[in-house]
Amino acid sequence: MRVCVLHRRLGRQPVQISLGSKLCGVVRLNIYPYADRTTHNETICIPNVCAMQQIKGTSKKYFTNCKQWYHRKICGKPTVITYECCPGYEKIPGEKGCPAALPLVNIYSTLGMVGASTTQMYSDRAQLREEIEGPGSFTFFAPSNKAWESLPTEILDALVSNVNIELLNALHYHMVSRRLTSEELKHGSTFSSMYQDAPVHIHHYSNGIVTVNCARLVKPDQHATNGIVHVVDRVITAISNNMQSIIDIDDDLETLRTAFAAAGLTTMLENEGHYTVFAPTNDAFEKIPRETLNRILGDPIALKDLLNYHILKNMHCAESIVSGTPMETLQGTMLEVGCDGEHMTLNGKAIITKTDQLATNGVIHYIGELLIPDSAKTLLELAESSSVSTATRMFVEAGLTPHLTGSEALTMLAPLNDAFKGSMTMTPSMRKLMSNHVLKEQLSSKALYHGQELETLGGLKLRVFVYRKNLCIENACIAAHDKVGRYATMFTVDKVITPPMGNIMDVLKADDRFITLVNAIQTAGMTELLNQQKVFTFFAPTNDAFNELPQDERNRLMRDLTPFFVSQRNYTVYVNKIPVADADLMATNGIIHAVNSIIRPLREYRVYNIELWIR
């Protein structure tokens, strides 16, 4: 193998630049930030050099060859790249790279060359040496030296105390009686080992990671005269139990065992498959409020959704994860499975307490928190998030808890925290307002249409407005995806909804800011127009706007019929370049936007007509 490194010369000094996506051809290494100076590219080829990535602050290493390459960050942590001679090559003083090719040797000798000298030593003790030095063709998944060091003392002692049987059996389980390169290790395949034909389970992930019984191949494809060695990061053991059997015999999973039985999922966990189960421990269940837990355990549909939310459709060993990735659960929604340094994470949280408990039909990872999907939650539980916490408190204080925790088919319109201005105190009018934020049926925002009327618990009917880029209910627009609970749905909206309390004239008369405007409308004989059951948009000048207008211009207000134009910039609505001071005052026959200046026609002369403000 040849590594080609692109150097960028800065004056007379070569500067390394950023890593590219492959080690074949040209590779870029980290550059120092000299963007204001001229650089020149120069390619230097380094023969038979292999790269090793190590996550900073950890002992995790990733061997890199032409067939696999990883990002500069693994599990969110930067990596350090080191270079070494590829197996079978060595350096020659004064020469670049590792040009000297060494002859292939047998598997036993290869073990000592690739960081598996402890496996080599135990092969001697177990009298396996003669077999792996002699004729034949083998694949040896050889534990690294660190893999043996991390093995619990009691297990290691049990293996080496009876070297003629247990240790030999253990080593034979790491071997297959044929040569298998990493390309031939296909995802989901199994191969019979040399220990009683017990199968070893292979997973070859799309990110290039290859595992055998969830042990990662850290140095694959180390060729020998009588086979091939893949160095792995742990000692593997034979698998005999399915996932249900593992759950049955573990006292830490007693509550989970009961829940699976109640939901009728035990048969699935006994059958063939390649599942990943995130198994909540007894302690995880205990953290959930008793009332909530009893409700879910007593509801077959919610319980099945909750348990299926802990099961992935495919098998994912811990070592297969190098970055956060959304993965589909059997419940139908997504979990983000990721990692942080050396720890596996779920939805960004390091709650996994034990990984890679292998079964014949998948893998189990133990977790210390119960994951409750939206589909198993009440409406009040859906609203218990930081972005709508103020609305949640107001719903409770308004006495709506029985509606939000029961089995009614409802839709909550939950304003974002920013929508509430100042300190909020519960009054009869506020109680009524909050009841008008709960609709009497469960809806999907995808099914809403323009002009639709939605009845609230408060008895009002709210209108739906469909725009090119927004979907709104009265003055509030939907600001997030629907959250669908067990019986009800939550829409997050960007404003507190102000239901219309009359037509445009009623709203203007009720607001002291528009006294002058109301008089002008009545004087101009426009009252009938604004009482019609059409849909108007009214840009309403305030008293201040009229006060700024010279008297003679005010007198000519009614004579111009020029149409106006509306534009938007920086999230502020402008009408003929006049900003809207107070938007979305809802009326039964339209909407009012208050402006603090008179809207002038886009012409050079100054004449006005009140219809300029109505659309």
C-alpha positions in Angstrom: 0.0 0.0 0.0 1.2 3.5 -0.8 0.1 6.6 1.1 0.4 9.8 -1.0 0.6 12.9 1.1 -0.1 16.3 -0.4 2.2 19.0 1.1 1.4 22.6 0.6 4.6 24.8 0.6 4.4 28.1 2.4 7.5 29.9 1.2 10.2 27.3 1.9 8.4 25.5 4.7 6.0 22.6 3.9 2.7 22.9 5.7 0.4 19.9 6.4 -3.3 20.4 5.5 -6.6 18.8 6.4 -7.4 15.1 6.1 -9.3 14.0 3.0 -11.8 11.1 2.7 -9.5 8.4 1.6 -6.0 7.1 2.1 -5.7 6.0 -1.6 -4.1 8.5 -3.9 -3.7 12.0 -2.2 -4.2 12.5 1.5 -4.5 15.9 3.1 -3.2 16.6 6.6 -3.9 19.5 9.1 -3.0 23.0 7.9 -2.1 26.0 10.0 -4.2 29.1 9.2 -2.1 31.2 6.9 -4.8 32.2 4.5 -3.2 35.5 3.5 0.0 33.9 2.1 0.7 32.1 -1.2 0.9 28.4 -1.1 2.0 25.7 -3.6 1.0 22.0 -3.7 3.5 19.2 -3.8 2.6 15.5 -3.7 4.9 13.1 -1.8 4.2 9.4 -2.0 5.0 7.2 1.0 5.0 3.5 0.1 3.5 0.8 2.4 2.6 3.2 5.2 -0.7 2.6 7.1 -2.5 5.1 9.3 -3.9 4.7 12.8 -6.6 7.0 14.2 -6.9 7.4 17.9 -9.6 9.4 19.7 -8.0 12.0 21.8 -8.2 11.3 25.5 -9.1 7.6 25.0 -7.4 4.4 24.1 -9.7 3.7 21.1 -7.8 3.2 17.9 -9.0 2.7 14.3 -6.7 1.1 11.7 -7.1 2.7 8.3 -6.5 1.3 4.9 -7.6 2.0 1.4 -10.9 0.2 1.9 -12.1 2.2 4.9 -11.6 5.7 6.2 -13.2 7.6 9.0 -13.9 11.3 9.7 -11.6 13.6 11.6 -14.0 13.3 14.5 -15.2 10.0 15.9 -17.9 10.0 18.5 -17.7 13.8 18.6 -14.0 13.8 19.6 -11.0 14.8 17.4 -8.6 12.1 16.4 -4.8 11.9 16.3 -3.4 10.3 13.2 -0.2 8.3 13.4 1.6 6.3 10.7 3.4 3.0 10.8 4.6 0.3 8.4 1.9 -1.8 7.1 2.1 -5.5 8.2 4.7 -7.3 6.1 6.8 -4.2 5.4 9.6 -2.5 7.2 11.7 0.7 7.0 15.1 1.0 5.4 17.3 3.7 6.8 17.4 6.7 4.4 14.4 5.6 2.4 10.9 7.0 2.4 8.1 4.9 3.9 8.5 1.2 4.4 9.8 -0.1 1.1 11.2 -3.5 2.3 8.7 -6.3 1.8 9.0 -9.1 4.3 8.1 -12.7 3.3 4.7 -14.0 4.5 4.9 -16.2 7.6 2.5 -18.5 9.2 -0.4 -17.5 11.5 1.5 -18.2 14.7 4.4 -15.9 13.7 2.0 -13.3 12.3 0.3 -13.0 15.7 3.5 -11.7 17.2 3.9 -9.0 14.5 0.4 -7.5 14.6 -0.1 -6.7 18.3 -1.5 -10.1 19.3 1.5 -11.6 21.2 -0.7 -12.6 24.2 -2.9 -14.6 21.8 0.4 -16.1 20.5 1.5 -17.0 24.0 -1.9 -18.6 24.9 -1.7 -20.6 21.6 1.5 -22.1 22.9 0.0 -22.9 26.3 -3.1 -24.5 24.7 -0.9 -26.6 22.3 -2.5 -24.8 19.3 0.9 -23.7 17.9 1.5 -26.7 15.8 -1.9 -26.4 14.2 -1.5 -22.7 13.2 2.1 -23.2 12.1 1.3 -26.1 9.9 -0.6 -26.7 6.6 -4.1 -25.5 6.2 -6.2 -22.4 5.6 -7.6 -20.6 8.6 -9.1 -17.3 9.7 -8.1 -16.2 13.2 -10.0 -13.5 14.9 -7.2 -12.8 17.3 -7.8 -10.7 20.5 -5.4 -7.9 20.9 -3.1 -7.7 23.9 -5.4 -5.1 25.4 -8.4 -7.4 24.9 -6.8 -10.0 27.1 -5.9 -7.4 29.7 -9.5 -6.2 29.9 -10.9 -9.7 30.5 -12.1 -10.1 34.1 -9.5 -11.9 36.2 -11.9 -14.8 37.2 -12.7 -15.5 33.6 -9.1 -15.5 32.5 -8.1 -17.7 35.5 -10.8 -20.2 34.6 -9.5 -20.3 31.0 -5.8 -20.8 31.7 -6.2 -23.1 34.7 -7.2 -25.9 32.4 -5.2 -25.2 29.3 -5.9 -28.4 27.6 -9.6 -27.9 27.4 -11.1 -24.5 28.2 -8.3 -22.3 26.7 -8.1 -24.4 23.5 -11.8 -24.4 23.1 -11.8 -20.6 23.6 -9.1 -20.1 20.9 -10.8 -22.5 18.5 -14.0 -20.4 18.8 -11.9 -17.5 17.4 -11.0 -19.5 14.3 -12.8 -20.5 11.0 -11.3 -23.3 8.9 -11.1 -21.2 5.7 -9.5 -17.9 4.6 -11.9 -14.9 4.9 -10.9 -11.4 4.0 -12.8 -8.4 5.5 -14.6 -8.0 2.1 -16.0 -11.5 2.5 -17.3 -10.8 6.0 -20.8 -9.8 4.9 -23.3 -8.0 7.1 -25.5 -10.5 9.0 -23.6 -13.6 8.0 -22.5 -16.4 10.2 -19.6 -18.9 10.0 -19.0 -22.1 11.8 -16.1 -21.8 14.2 -13.6 -24.6 14.9 -15.2 -25.1 18.3 -18.0 -27.6 17.8 -19.1 -25.6 14.7 -20.5 -23.0 17.0 -21.4 -20.0 14.8 -19.6 -16.6 14.9 -21.8 -13.7 14.0 -20.5 -11.1 11.5 -21.8 -7.5 11.0 -20.3 -5.3 8.3 -21.7 -1.8 8.8 -22.1 0.9 6.1 -19.5 3.1 7.9 -16.8 0.4 7.3 -16.8 -1.0 10.9 -16.7 -4.9 10.9 -17.6 -6.8 14.1 -17.5 -10.5 15.0 -19.8 -11.2 18.0 -19.7 -7.4 18.5 -15.9 -7.4 18.8 -14.5 -4.8 16.4 -11.8 -5.7 13.8 -9.1 -3.2 14.8 -6.5 -4.6 12.3 -8.2 -6.5 9.6 -6.6 -8.5 6.7 -3.2 -9.5 8.2 -2.2 -12.1 5.7 -0.3 -15.3 6.5 1.0 -18.3 4.5 -1.8 -20.5 6.0 -4.6 -18.0 6.4 -5.4 -14.6 7.6 -5.5 -12.8 10.9 -8.0 -10.1 12.0 -7.1 -8.5 15.2 -10.2 -7.8 17.4 -10.7 -5.6 20.4 -12.1 -8.2 22.8 -12.2 -11.9 23.6 -15.4 -13.4 22.1 -17.5 -16.2 23.6 -20.0 -18.6 22.1 -23.7 -17.5 22.0 -26.4 -19.9 22.9 -29.4 -17.9 24.4 -32.0 -15.8 22.6 -32.9 -12.4 23.9 -35.9 -13.6 25.8 -33.8 -16.2 27.6 -31.3 -13.5 28.6 -34.1 -11.3 30.0 -35.6 -14.3 31.8 -32.5 -15.1 33.8 -31.4 -11.5 34.7 -33.0 -10.3 37.9 -32.1 -6.7 37.0 -34.7 -7.0 34.1 -37.6 -8.4 36.2 -39.9 -5.5 35.5 -39.1 -5.5 31.8 -39.7 -9.3 31.7 -43.2 -8.7 33.1 -43.9 -5.9 30.7 -42.9 -7.9 27.6 -45.2 -10.7 28.8 -48.1 -8.4 29.3 -47.6 -6.8 25.8 -47.4 -10.2 24.1 -43.9 -9.6 22.8 -42.0 -12.6 24.2 -42.5 -14.7 21.1 -40.8 -12.1 18.9 -37.8 -12.1 21.3 -37.6 -15.9 21.0 -37.8 -16.0 17.2 -35.0 -15.5 14.7 -34.0 -11.9 14.0 -31.3 -9.2 14.2 -32.8 -6.8 16.8 -31.3 -4.3 19.1 -33.0 -4.0 22.5 -32.3 -1.1 24.8 -33.4 -2.8 28.0 -34.5 -0.6 30.9 -33.4 -2.0 34.3 -35.7 -2.3 37.3 -34.2 1.0 38.6 -35.1 2.7 35.3 -38.8 1.8 35.8 -38.6 3.0 39.4 -37.7 6.5 38.3 -41.0 7.0 36.5 -43.9 8.4 38.6 -46.0 5.6 39.9 -49.2 7.0 38.5 -47.7 7.3 35.0 -46.2 3.9 35.1 -49.4 2.2 36.3 -51.3 4.0 33.5 -49.0 2.7 30.8 -48.7 -0.8 32.2 -52.5 -1.0 32.4 -53.0 0.2 28.8 -52.0 -2.5 26.2 -51.6 -0.1 23.3 -49.5 2.4 25.2 -47.4 -0.5 26.8 -46.7 -2.0 23.4 -45.7 1.3 21.9 -43.4 2.0 24.9 -41.6 -1.4 24.6 -41.3 -1.2 20.8 -39.8 2.2 21.2 -36.9 0.4 22.9 -36.3 -2.0 20.0 -34.4 -1.2 16.7 -35.2 -3.1 13.6 -31.5 -4.0 13.0 -28.6 -5.1 15.2 -26.2 -2.5 16.2 -23.2 -3.3 18.4 -21.8 -0.5 20.5 -18.5 -0.5 18.4 -20.5 0.1 15.2 -21.4 3.7 16.3 -19.0 6.4 15.4 -21.5 9.4 15.3 -25.1 10.3 16.1 -27.5 8.5 13.7 -31.3 8.5 13.7 -32.5 4.8 13.7 -36.0 3.6 13.3 -37.7 1.7 16.1 -40.3 -1.0 15.9 -42.7 1.6 17.3 -42.2 3.6 14.0 -40.4 6.7 15.3 -36.7 7.4 15.5 -34.1 7.2 18.2 -30.8 8.9 17.9 -28.1 6.4 18.7 -24.7 8.0 19.1 -21.5 8.1 21.2 -19.5 10.5 23.3 -15.9 9.5 23.4 -16.0 5.9 24.7 -19.6 5.9 25.7 -22.7 5.0 23.7 -25.6 7.5 23.9 -29.3 7.6 23.3 -30.9 10.8 22.2 -27.7 12.6 23.2 -27.8 11.1 26.8 -25.2 8.7 28.2 -27.8 6.4 29.9 -26.5 3.1 28.6 -25.1 1.1 31.6 -24.0 -2.1 29.9 -23.5 -2.9 26.2 -23.3 -5.8 23.9 -25.1 -8.6 25.7 -25.2 -10.9 22.7 -28.1 -13.2 21.8 -28.7 -15.6 18.9 -31.2 -13.1 17.5 -29.7 -9.7 18.4 -28.0 -7.7 21.0 -29.1 -6.1 24.3 -27.9 -2.8 25.8 -28.9 -2.0 29.3 -30.2 1.5 30.0 -30.8 3.4 33.3 -33.7 5.5 32.1 -37.1 4.5 30.6 -37.8 6.0 27.2 -41.4 7.0 26.8 -42.5 7.7 23.2 -45.1 10.5 22.5 -47.6 7.9 21.5 -47.8 6.6 25.1 -48.1 10.1 26.7 -51.1 12.1 27.8 -51.6 15.6 26.4 -50.2 17.1 29.6 -47.1 14.9 29.3 -46.6 16.0 25.7 -46.6 19.6 26.8 -43.9 19.1 29.5 -41.1 20.5 27.5 -39.0 23.7 28.1 -40.3 25.4 24.9 -43.9 25.5 26.1 -43.5 25.3 29.9 -45.3 28.6 30.5 -48.3 27.4 28.5 -48.3 24.1 30.4 -48.4 25.9 33.7 -51.2 28.1 32.5 -53.3 25.1 31.3 -52.9 23.6 34.8 -53.8 26.8 36.6 -56.8 27.2 34.4 -58.2 23.9 35.8 -57.8 22.0 32.5 -55.8 19.1 33.9 -58.7 16.6 33.8 -59.0 17.2 30.0 -55.2 17.0 29.5 -54.7 13.8 31.4 -57.8 11.8 30.3 -58.7 9.9 27.3 -60.5 12.6 25.4 -59.6 13.1 21.7 -58.3 16.7 21.8 -55.8 19.0 20.2 -53.8 21.4 22.3 -52.6 24.7 20.8 -49.5 25.4 23.0 -47.9 28.8 22.6 -44.1 29.1 22.8 -42.8 30.6 26.0 -41.8 33.8 24.1 -45.4 34.3 23.2 -46.3 35.2 26.8 -45.5 38.8 27.7 -44.8 39.9 31.3 -46.0 38.0 34.3 -49.0 35.8 33.7 -51.7 35.6 36.5 -54.8 33.5 36.3 -58.0 35.5 36.0 -61.4 34.5 34.7 -60.6 36.0 31.3 -57.2 34.2 31.2 -59.0 30.9 32.2 -61.4 31.4 29.3 -58.5 32.2 26.9 -56.6 29.0 27.8 -59.8 26.9 27.3 -59.9 28.4 23.8 -56.4 26.9 23.2 -57.8 23.3 23.4 -59.8 22.0 20.4 -62.6 19.4 20.8 -61.1 16.9 18.4 -57.8 15.3 17.7 -56.4 16.7 14.5 -53.3 16.5 12.3 -51.9 19.7 10.9 -51.6 17.9 7.5 -55.3 17.6 7.3 -56.1 21.3 8.0 -57.5 23.4 5.1 -58.1 27.1 4.5 -61.3 28.4 5.9 -61.8 25.4 8.2 -63.4 26.2 11.6 -62.3 24.4 14.7 -64.4 24.4 17.9 -62.6 24.9 21.3 -63.5 23.8 24.8 -64.4 27.4 25.5 -67.1 27.2 22.8 -65.5 29.4 20.2 -64.8 28.5 16.6 -61.2 29.3 15.4 -60.4 29.7 11.7 -57.6 28.1 9.7 -55.6 30.2 7.3 -53.3 28.4 4.8 -50.5 30.5 3.4 -47.7 29.6 1.0 -45.1 29.2 3.8 -47.3 29.1 7.0 -50.2 27.3 8.4 -52.1 29.4 11.0 -55.0 29.2 13.3 -56.3 32.8 13.8 -53.3 35.0 14.5 -51.0 32.1 15.6 -49.0 30.0 13.2 -47.8 26.4 13.8 -44.1 26.5 14.8 -43.2 22.8 15.1 -44.1 19.3 14.0 -47.2 17.8 15.6 -46.7 15.8 18.8 -49.1 12.9 18.7 -50.0 11.4 22.1 -52.0 8.3 23.2 -55.3 10.1 22.7 -54.5 13.7 21.8 -52.2 15.9 19.7 -50.2 19.0 20.5 -49.6 21.8 18.0 -46.9 24.3 19.1 -47.8 27.8 18.0 -45.8 31.0 17.8 -48.4 33.3 19.5 -51.1 33.4 22.1 -54.3 33.0 20.1 -56.7 36.0 20.3 -60.1 34.8 19.0 -62.1 37.4 17.2 -64.6 39.2 19.3 -66.5 41.0 16.5 -66.1 42.3 13.0 -63.5 44.9 12.0 -65.6 47.9 13.1 -66.3 46.2 16.4 -62.6 45.7 17.0 -61.7 49.3 16.0 -64.4 50.7 18.2 -63.2 48.7 21.2 -59.6 50.0 20.9 -59.0 53.6 22.0 -56.0 53.8 19.7 -58.4 54.0 16.7 -60.8 56.8 17.9 -59.8 59.1 15.1 -59.9 56.3 12.5 -63.4 55.3 13.5 -64.6 58.9 13.1 -63.0 59.0 9.7 -64.6 55.8 8.6 -68.0 57.0 9.7 -67.5 60.4 8.1 -66.5 58.7 4.8 -69.5 56.4 4.9 -67.3 53.3 5.0 -69.0 51.6 8.0 -71.2 49.4 5.8 -68.1 48.1 3.9 -66.3 47.1 7.1 -69.4 45.4 8.5 -69.7 43.0 5.4 -68.9 39.3 5.9 -66.0 39.4 3.5 -62.3 38.8 4.4 -60.4 42.0 4.7 -56.9 42.9 5.7 -57.0 46.4 7.3 -53.9 48.5 7.9 -55.3 50.8 10.6 -53.7 54.1 11.3 -53.6 54.9 15.0 -54.6 58.3 16.6 -50.9 59.2 16.6 -50.7 58.6 12.8 -53.5 61.1 12.2 -52.0 63.6 14.7 -48.9 63.7 12.6 -50.8 64.5 9.4 -51.3 68.2 8.4 -54.9 69.3 8.6 -55.2 70.1 4.9 -53.8 66.7 3.9 -56.3 65.0 6.3 -59.1 66.8 4.5 -58.1 65.3 1.2 -57.9 61.8 2.6 -60.9 60.4 0.8 -60.0 61.3 -2.8 -57.3 58.8 -3.9 -58.1 55.3 -5.1 -54.6 54.2 -5.7 -53.9 50.5 -4.7 -51.2 49.8 -2.2 -48.5 47.2 -2.0 -47.3 45.0 0.8 -43.7 43.7 1.4 -41.8 42.0 4.2 -38.2 42.4 5.4 -36.4 41.5 8.6 -39.6 39.8 9.9 -41.5 43.1 10.0 -44.4 43.7 7.6 -44.2 47.0 5.7 -47.0 48.7 3.7 -45.7 51.2 1.2 -42.6 51.2 3.4 -44.5 51.9 6.6 -43.8 49.3 9.4 -46.7 47.6 11.1 -46.7 48.5 14.8 -49.1 45.9 16.1 -50.0 42.9 13.8 -52.8 40.3 13.7 -55.7 41.9 15.5 -58.3 39.3 14.5 -61.9 40.1 13.5 -64.7 37.9 12.3 -64.4 39.4 8.8 -60.7 39.9 8.5 -57.5 41.0 10.2 -56.2 44.4 11.4 -52.6 45.6 11.5 -52.0 48.8 13.4 -49.7 51.4 11.8 -48.3 54.6 13.4 -48.0 56.5 10.2 -50.4 57.3 7.4 -49.9 55.0 4.4 -49.0 57.1 1.4 -49.6 56.0 -2.1 -46.5 55.1 -4.1 -46.7 58.3 -6.1 -45.2 61.7 -6.0 -48.4 63.6 -5.0 -50.0 63.3 -1.6 -53.6 62.4 -1.8 -55.3 59.6 0.1 -58.2 57.3 0.2 -59.2 55.2 3.2 -59.6 52.2 0.9 -55.9 52.3 0.5 -55.7 50.7 4.0 -58.2 48.0 3.2 -57.4 44.9 1.2 
